[in-house]
Amino acid sequence: MASKLNWQMFLLVGLFLLLLVAALLRGNITTGQRFDPDSPEPSGLLLLQEWLREMGYTVTTTGQRRFALSLHQHLLIIYPGEERFTQSEADSFFEWVEAGGTAVIIGHADSKLRRLLNYDTVPGYIGEALTQRQPLLPEATEPFDRSGRPFDLTEAPRTVAVLASEKGSELSVLSRGAGWVWLVSEQLTFTNSELSDDRAQAQLIPVFLRTVPTRGTVVFDTYHLFGPDLLSGAGPIESLKDWLYRTPSGWAAIFLLLLGGGWLLLSGRRLGPPLELKTQGRRREAAEFVVAMAGLQRRARIRDNLAHHQRYRLKQSLGKPWRIRPSLPDAEFLRQLQALNPALGATTAQDSLTQNHSLPESGPGLSFEEIAQILDELATIPDEERLVDLAQRIDRSLA
């Protein structure tokens, strides 16, 4: 048994060390992502960022904590990313544009924005020549000979095509409030490799900057590009969930909880003492129930049921041989009983009920006067001591 526990402990310690090494190695690995503003890779945007800074513009990002824009930011560049726009984010985006901001949406970045701007895409072919539909680039010296997936602007009459092929528009502009929205094809992404190899794309950057003030601020939307950073330590810790998911101590607590649960499972330990089985005890007798109910009624000082029961029992035993109903009133019961059993005496039931007789202390039988007296006293619900005496008298007479 001891060797088995030692083997399980060594296994858990080995798993812990393996996870620790994997976490350290994963933290040191840096992977490049497409359209990363700080990446020097061919698919990065470092060349575009440095070019904007050399022209005097301030270049920043939205960050990955939340998507928020201010009036001090003048140009927003949106690339296709991992996170989609929510309705509230789309509303705040259009409010920012209508207040005077300029947005450049590259490569059909988001389906919600595409629906709200009423444009769609159509199949395109690389190699088709692009022509200027609007004279925005009179000084253009390089031809645009590579097309991607053009736009279908049938449902967007206010959107103006700037560069287009026979299949559709590759570069369009829309005026919204005091701001502008540029729709750029996925073939014109302004990455490091494209700006280096294709000089025609570099001619489009000054077009976007026409509505940006001198030394204005250019923002790259990294919130939707990389997705929200839920595991970063930035931002306030507002709940236990934030502490567990976003802090090293919370990760350690989760790991220790899983490690302890795994150890308990592998060691076969119970999560609590074993439950004791309850065996069948002695069965209660009917007499115990009667005694318990009698004691309960006595503590509650309930005597009317007992008095009614004794009256009914006496009348039932006396009237049964003569088939007299015990539910009859006392006077009628005594009248019928005396009529059918003259041996009880000549005293009428009504006279015996109106007279005050005392019961004899003993005797096996009951006279007519004694029966009337017992019924009369039981009808008035006597006290406990007198009720016991009457019940004993009835028991002796009926025995």
C-alpha positions as CSV (number, residue, x, y, z in Angstrom):
1,M,0.0,0.0,0.0
2,A,2.9,2.4,0.9
3,S,4.6,1.7,-2.4
4,K,1.4,2.5,-4.3
5,L,1.0,5.8,-2.6
6,N,4.6,6.7,-3.3
7,W,4.2,5.9,-7.0
8,Q,1.1,8.1,-7.2
9,M,2.9,10.9,-5.4
10,F,5.9,10.7,-7.8
11,L,3.5,10.8,-10.7
12,L,1.7,13.9,-9.5
13,V,5.0,15.7,-8.8
14,G,6.2,14.8,-12.3
15,L,3.1,16.2,-13.9
16,F,3.5,19.4,-11.9
17,L,7.1,19.8,-13.1
18,L,6.0,19.1,-16.7
19,L,3.3,21.7,-16.6
20,L,5.7,24.2,-15.0
21,V,8.3,23.7,-17.8
22,A,5.6,23.9,-20.4
23,A,4.3,27.2,-19.0
24,L,7.9,28.7,-18.9
25,L,8.6,27.6,-22.5
26,R,5.3,28.9,-23.7
27,G,5.9,32.3,-22.0
28,N,9.2,32.7,-23.9
29,I,7.9,31.9,-27.3
30,T,6.8,34.9,-29.4
31,T,4.7,34.1,-32.4
32,G,4.1,36.7,-35.1
33,Q,0.5,37.5,-36.2
34,R,-0.7,38.9,-39.4
35,F,-1.3,42.7,-39.4
36,D,0.6,43.2,-36.1
37,P,1.5,46.9,-35.9
38,D,4.8,46.2,-34.2
39,S,5.9,43.2,-36.3
40,P,8.8,43.4,-38.8
41,E,7.5,40.3,-40.5
42,P,6.3,40.5,-44.1
43,S,2.7,40.4,-42.9
44,G,3.3,43.0,-40.2
45,L,2.6,46.8,-40.2
46,L,5.8,48.1,-38.7
47,L,6.8,49.9,-42.0
48,L,3.4,51.7,-42.1
49,Q,3.7,52.7,-38.5
50,E,7.1,54.1,-38.8
51,W,6.2,56.0,-42.0
52,L,3.3,57.7,-40.3
53,R,5.5,58.7,-37.4
54,E,8.1,60.2,-39.7
55,M,5.3,62.3,-41.2
56,G,4.6,63.7,-37.8
57,Y,1.6,61.7,-36.8
58,T,1.1,60.0,-33.4
59,V,0.6,56.3,-33.8
60,T,-1.1,54.3,-31.0
61,T,-3.4,51.2,-30.6
62,T,-6.8,50.7,-28.9
63,G,-5.2,48.0,-26.6
64,Q,-6.9,44.7,-25.8
65,R,-8.8,45.6,-22.6
66,R,-11.8,47.4,-24.3
67,F,-12.7,49.1,-27.5
68,A,-13.0,52.9,-26.8
69,L,-12.5,55.9,-29.1
70,S,-12.1,59.6,-28.2
71,L,-12.4,62.8,-30.2
72,H,-8.6,63.3,-29.8
73,Q,-8.1,60.3,-32.1
74,H,-8.5,61.2,-35.8
75,L,-7.8,58.1,-37.9
76,L,-8.8,54.5,-37.1
77,I,-7.4,51.6,-39.1
78,I,-9.4,48.3,-38.8
79,Y,-8.0,45.0,-40.0
80,P,-9.6,41.5,-40.0
81,G,-9.1,40.0,-36.6
82,E,-10.3,37.4,-34.1
83,E,-13.0,39.5,-32.3
84,R,-16.2,40.6,-33.9
85,F,-17.9,43.9,-33.3
86,T,-20.8,43.9,-30.9
87,Q,-23.8,46.1,-31.4
88,S,-22.7,48.6,-28.7
89,E,-19.2,48.7,-30.2
90,A,-20.6,49.3,-33.7
91,D,-22.8,52.1,-32.3
92,S,-19.9,53.8,-30.6
93,F,-17.8,53.5,-33.7
94,F,-20.4,55.2,-35.9
95,E,-20.9,57.9,-33.3
96,W,-17.1,58.6,-33.4
97,V,-17.2,58.8,-37.2
98,E,-20.2,61.1,-37.3
99,A,-18.3,63.4,-34.8
100,G,-15.5,63.9,-37.4
101,G,-13.4,60.8,-37.3
102,T,-12.0,58.9,-40.3
103,A,-12.1,55.1,-40.4
104,V,-10.2,52.8,-42.9
105,I,-11.8,49.3,-43.0
106,I,-9.4,46.9,-44.7
107,G,-10.2,43.5,-46.1
108,H,-13.9,43.3,-45.1
109,A,-12.9,43.4,-41.5
110,D,-16.3,42.6,-39.8
111,S,-19.6,41.2,-41.0
112,K,-21.6,43.5,-38.7
113,L,-20.0,46.6,-40.1
114,R,-20.5,45.2,-43.6
115,R,-24.3,44.8,-42.9
116,L,-24.6,48.3,-41.3
117,L,-22.8,49.9,-44.2
118,N,-24.9,48.0,-46.8
119,Y,-22.1,46.6,-48.9
120,D,-21.2,43.1,-50.0
121,T,-18.4,41.4,-51.8
122,V,-18.2,39.7,-55.2
123,P,-15.6,37.2,-56.6
124,G,-12.6,38.9,-58.1
125,Y,-9.6,37.9,-60.1
126,I,-6.0,38.9,-59.4
127,G,-4.4,40.7,-62.3
128,E,-7.3,42.9,-63.4
129,A,-6.3,46.5,-63.8
130,L,-7.8,49.1,-61.5
131,T,-8.9,52.5,-62.8
132,Q,-9.6,55.7,-60.9
133,R,-13.3,56.6,-60.9
134,Q,-12.7,59.8,-58.9
135,P,-9.7,62.2,-59.3
136,L,-8.3,61.7,-55.8
137,L,-4.9,60.8,-57.1
138,P,-4.0,63.2,-59.9
139,E,-0.3,62.7,-59.2
140,A,-0.4,58.9,-59.3
141,T,2.5,57.5,-61.2
142,E,2.2,53.8,-60.5
143,P,-0.7,51.7,-62.0
144,F,-2.9,49.5,-59.8
145,D,-2.8,46.2,-61.6
146,R,-3.7,43.8,-58.8
147,S,-7.3,43.3,-57.7
148,G,-8.8,41.2,-54.9
149,R,-12.4,40.8,-53.9
150,P,-14.2,43.9,-55.0
151,F,-17.2,45.5,-53.3
152,D,-20.8,45.3,-54.4
153,L,-22.2,48.8,-53.7
154,T,-25.7,48.1,-55.1
155,E,-27.4,48.6,-51.7
156,A,-25.1,51.5,-50.7
157,P,-25.9,54.4,-53.1
158,R,-24.1,56.9,-50.9
159,T,-20.8,55.1,-51.1
160,V,-18.6,56.4,-53.9
161,A,-16.2,54.1,-55.8
162,V,-12.6,55.5,-56.1
163,L,-10.7,52.6,-57.5
164,A,-12.6,49.9,-59.4
165,S,-12.3,47.1,-61.9
166,E,-14.9,45.6,-64.2
167,K,-16.0,43.3,-61.3
168,G,-16.6,46.1,-58.8
169,S,-15.0,48.7,-56.5
170,E,-11.7,48.0,-54.7
171,L,-11.5,51.4,-52.9
172,S,-14.6,53.3,-51.8
173,V,-15.5,56.2,-49.6
174,L,-18.6,57.1,-47.6
175,S,-19.4,60.3,-45.9
176,R,-21.2,59.8,-42.6
177,G,-22.0,62.9,-40.5
178,A,-18.8,65.0,-40.2
179,G,-16.5,62.0,-40.8
180,W,-15.5,59.5,-43.5
181,V,-15.4,55.8,-43.9
182,W,-13.0,54.2,-46.4
183,L,-13.6,50.7,-47.6
184,V,-10.4,49.0,-48.8
185,S,-10.2,45.7,-50.6
186,E,-8.3,42.8,-49.0
187,Q,-5.7,43.1,-51.8
188,L,-4.7,46.6,-50.5
189,T,-3.5,45.8,-46.9
190,F,-0.4,48.0,-46.7
191,T,1.8,45.4,-45.0
192,N,5.6,45.5,-44.9
193,S,5.9,43.4,-48.0
194,E,3.3,45.1,-50.0
195,L,4.6,48.6,-49.3
196,S,8.1,47.5,-50.2
197,D,7.1,45.6,-53.4
198,D,4.1,47.6,-54.6
199,R,4.6,51.3,-54.8
200,A,1.1,51.8,-56.0
201,Q,-0.3,51.1,-52.5
202,A,2.0,53.7,-50.9
203,Q,0.2,56.4,-53.0
204,L,-3.1,55.7,-51.1
205,I,-1.8,56.5,-47.6
206,P,-1.9,60.3,-48.2
207,V,-5.5,60.0,-49.4
208,F,-6.6,58.7,-46.0
209,L,-4.6,61.5,-44.3
210,R,-6.4,64.3,-46.1
211,T,-9.0,64.6,-43.4
212,V,-6.6,64.1,-40.5
213,P,-5.2,67.3,-38.9
214,T,-1.4,67.9,-38.9
215,R,0.2,65.9,-36.1
216,G,-3.0,64.1,-35.5
217,T,-3.4,60.7,-33.9
218,V,-3.6,57.4,-35.9
219,V,-5.0,54.4,-34.1
220,F,-4.8,50.7,-35.0
221,D,-7.7,48.6,-33.8
222,T,-5.8,45.8,-31.9
223,Y,-8.8,45.0,-29.7
224,H,-10.6,43.3,-32.6
225,L,-7.4,42.2,-34.3
226,F,-6.0,40.1,-31.4
227,G,-9.2,39.7,-29.4
228,P,-9.7,40.9,-25.8
229,D,-6.9,40.0,-23.4
230,L,-8.9,38.3,-20.6
231,L,-5.9,36.8,-19.0
232,S,-3.7,39.9,-18.6
233,G,-3.1,41.4,-15.3
234,A,-4.2,44.9,-16.5
235,G,-7.3,46.4,-15.1
236,P,-8.9,46.2,-11.6
237,I,-9.7,42.9,-10.0
238,E,-13.5,43.3,-9.4
239,S,-14.6,39.7,-8.6
240,L,-13.3,36.3,-7.4
241,K,-13.5,35.2,-11.0
242,D,-11.1,37.9,-12.1
243,W,-8.7,36.9,-9.3
244,L,-8.8,33.3,-10.3
245,Y,-8.4,33.8,-14.0
246,R,-6.1,36.8,-14.2
247,T,-3.6,36.5,-11.3
248,P,-0.8,34.0,-10.7
249,S,-2.1,33.4,-7.2
250,G,-5.5,32.5,-8.6
251,W,-3.9,30.2,-11.2
252,A,-2.0,28.5,-8.3
253,A,-5.2,28.1,-6.3
254,I,-6.9,26.4,-9.2
255,F,-3.9,24.1,-9.8
256,L,-3.7,23.2,-6.1
257,L,-7.5,22.4,-6.1
258,L,-7.1,20.2,-9.1
259,L,-4.0,18.6,-7.7
260,G,-5.7,17.8,-4.3
261,G,-8.8,16.5,-6.0
262,G,-6.6,14.2,-8.2
263,W,-4.7,12.9,-5.2
264,L,-7.9,12.1,-3.3
265,L,-9.3,10.4,-6.3
266,L,-6.1,8.3,-6.9
267,S,-5.7,7.4,-3.2
268,G,-9.3,6.2,-2.9
269,R,-10.0,8.4,0.1
270,R,-13.6,9.2,1.0
271,L,-14.8,12.8,1.0
272,G,-16.3,12.4,4.5
273,P,-17.0,9.6,7.0
274,P,-19.0,6.5,5.9
275,L,-22.7,6.8,6.5
276,E,-24.2,4.5,9.2
277,L,-27.1,2.3,8.1
278,K,-30.2,2.8,10.3
279,T,-31.6,-0.6,11.4
280,Q,-35.3,-1.3,12.1
281,G,-36.1,-0.7,15.7
282,R,-38.8,-2.2,17.9
283,R,-42.2,-1.8,16.4
284,R,-44.6,0.3,18.4
285,E,-47.7,-1.3,20.0
286,A,-51.2,0.0,19.6
287,A,-51.4,0.6,23.4
288,E,-48.4,3.0,23.2
289,F,-50.3,5.0,20.6
290,V,-53.4,5.2,22.9
291,V,-51.3,6.2,25.9
292,A,-49.5,8.9,23.8
293,M,-52.7,10.4,22.5
294,A,-54.2,10.4,26.0
295,G,-51.2,12.1,27.4
296,L,-51.3,14.7,24.5
297,Q,-55.0,15.4,25.1
298,R,-54.4,15.7,28.8
299,R,-51.6,18.3,28.4
300,A,-53.9,20.2,26.0
301,R,-56.8,20.0,28.5
302,I,-59.1,18.6,25.9
303,R,-62.0,16.8,27.8
304,D,-65.0,17.3,25.6
305,N,-64.0,14.4,23.3
306,L,-63.5,12.1,26.2
307,A,-66.8,13.0,27.8
308,H,-68.6,12.6,24.4
309,H,-66.9,9.2,24.0
310,Q,-68.0,8.0,27.5
311,R,-71.6,9.1,26.9
312,Y,-71.7,7.4,23.6
313,R,-70.1,4.2,25.0
314,L,-72.7,4.1,27.9
315,K,-75.7,4.7,25.6
316,Q,-74.4,2.2,23.0
317,S,-74.0,-0.6,25.6
318,L,-77.4,0.1,27.2
319,G,-79.4,0.6,24.0
320,K,-77.8,-2.2,21.9
321,P,-80.1,-5.0,23.3
322,W,-83.2,-2.9,22.6
323,R,-81.9,-1.4,19.3
324,I,-82.0,2.1,20.6
325,R,-79.7,4.5,18.7
326,P,-77.0,6.1,20.9
327,S,-77.1,9.3,18.8
328,L,-80.6,10.2,20.2
329,P,-80.8,13.0,22.7
330,D,-80.5,11.9,26.3
331,A,-84.1,12.6,27.2
332,E,-85.4,10.6,24.2
333,F,-82.9,7.8,24.8
334,L,-83.9,7.5,28.5
335,R,-87.6,7.5,27.5
336,Q,-87.3,4.7,25.0
337,L,-85.0,2.8,27.3
338,Q,-87.5,2.9,30.2
339,A,-90.4,2.0,27.9
340,L,-88.6,-1.0,26.6
341,N,-87.0,-2.1,29.9
342,P,-89.5,-1.5,32.8
343,A,-87.0,-3.2,35.2
344,L,-85.0,0.0,35.4
345,G,-87.7,1.6,37.6
346,A,-90.8,3.8,37.4
347,T,-88.9,7.1,37.3
348,T,-89.3,8.8,34.0
349,A,-86.3,10.0,32.0
350,Q,-87.3,13.7,32.1
351,D,-87.8,13.5,36.0
352,S,-84.4,11.8,36.5
353,L,-82.7,14.5,34.4
354,T,-84.2,17.3,36.4
355,Q,-83.4,15.9,39.8
356,N,-80.0,16.1,41.5
357,H,-79.1,12.6,42.5
358,S,-75.7,11.4,43.7
359,L,-74.1,8.2,42.4
360,P,-73.6,5.3,44.6
361,E,-70.0,4.6,45.4
362,S,-70.0,1.0,44.2
363,G,-72.2,-1.6,42.7
364,P,-72.1,-3.7,39.6
365,G,-75.3,-2.4,38.0
366,L,-76.8,1.0,37.3
367,S,-80.3,2.1,38.1
368,F,-82.4,4.5,35.9
369,E,-81.5,7.4,38.1
370,E,-77.8,6.6,38.0
371,I,-77.8,6.4,34.2
372,A,-79.6,9.8,34.0
373,Q,-77.2,11.3,36.4
374,I,-74.1,10.0,34.6
375,L,-75.4,11.3,31.2
376,D,-76.2,14.7,32.8
377,E,-72.8,15.1,34.3
378,L,-71.0,14.0,31.1
379,A,-73.0,16.5,29.1
380,T,-71.7,19.4,31.3
381,I,-68.0,18.2,30.7
382,P,-66.8,17.8,34.3
383,D,-63.3,18.3,35.5
384,E,-60.6,15.8,35.0
385,E,-60.9,14.1,38.4
386,R,-64.7,13.7,38.1
387,L,-64.4,12.5,34.5
388,V,-62.1,9.7,35.7
389,D,-64.5,8.7,38.4
390,L,-67.4,8.6,35.9
391,A,-65.3,6.5,33.4
392,Q,-64.4,4.0,36.1
393,R,-68.0,3.8,37.2
394,I,-69.1,3.0,33.7
395,D,-66.3,0.4,33.2
396,R,-67.4,-1.4,36.5
397,S,-71.1,-1.4,35.5
398,L,-70.5,-2.6,32.0
399,A,-68.1,-5.3,33.2
